[in-house]
Amino acid sequence: MSLKPNAKTVLEVKDLKTYFKTDAGIVKAVDGVSFTVHEGETLGIVGESGSGKSVTNLSVMRLISSPPGKIVGGEVLFEGQDILKLSETEMRSIRGDKISMIFQDPMTSLNPFLRISTQMVETIRLHNKDVSKKEALARSIEMLKLVGIPSPEKRIQSYPHQFSGGMRQRVMIAQALSCNAQVLVADEPTTALDVTIQAQILELIDKLSSQMGTAVILVTHDLGVVAGMCDVVCVMYAGRIVEKAITDDLYARPSHPYTEGLIKSVPRMDTANKNNRLFSIEGQPPNVIDLPPCCPFHPRCHKSMEVCRHAYPPIKDLGNGHEVACWLYAEEATRAKALQDAEQQEKV
Ligand code: SF4
């Protein structure tokens, strides 16, 4: 699914599964996630904390700490090659070069003891051995200019603490894109920033993505950000994608009760609630340790049926690439069969 029919596929994630072994049981943090990202397109991944958004991206980057985590299944195809099969040395030539990541807090990613110039030059030369220090410095200055750092020739000699939070995030974006990355993974990149700076950083990512053709995977819990920036959205719940659609389509016809709830909980200026109360989804996200094979949203769902408590719903294509995993869209016969199978299984 893409907004641009001829856009080149850059990254394809197929049935990705990442589990964590804990004393309490197996945590299926990501359990069968699939999506495709195209050149110059922004794909948003939304969901509550613990839904598996960040683990999905850390898995794509092969940054899951093992133990306790392990990618136990699936494929991550970058330019047709499954990067899950690469050695760590081979992966290092892709990570930071072809696929880059920016995190919530730039201070955790920038070395506080080194000047920005040292860090940026080192990154560029690590991935391009033929580039001289002088050329790498010139490229770094050019990137800082592109992300809107004033007087980049001077500021590049500063240390990270000499920048504000927003400026540090700009430096991170410049660093991430300095090797012409084809995919930029942005994990809640504006959470630590104030609202006006948030808007500037998101606008910057959007502009750079269009200018450079970079595909962006944007992890966020903010549906307002998704509406403004993403071409395609994946809604995650308990380690799975429960709904996937082109952004406008998702807002026009949210089909999964969880997506409906998420959209209803976004404050809106045009539909003031008389009681001034904001909608919220009742209940808590499930404990993902040893989840039973049922719809994990059923305890919070106002449309829940008997089958929802016994079997996981199949994915239904609603047209235009809009997919939803919910029993509401299955044929009556399919629901009855699933219920019968589950009841037999439970008796065994
Ligand atoms: Fe609600 Fe059932 Fe759909 Fe789950 S499968 S979201 S419980 S209707």
Residues whose N, C-alpha, C, O or C-beta is under 5 A from the ligand:
A	BS01	SF4	P257 C295 F297 H298 C301 K303 S304 M305 C308 P313 A325 C326 W327 L328
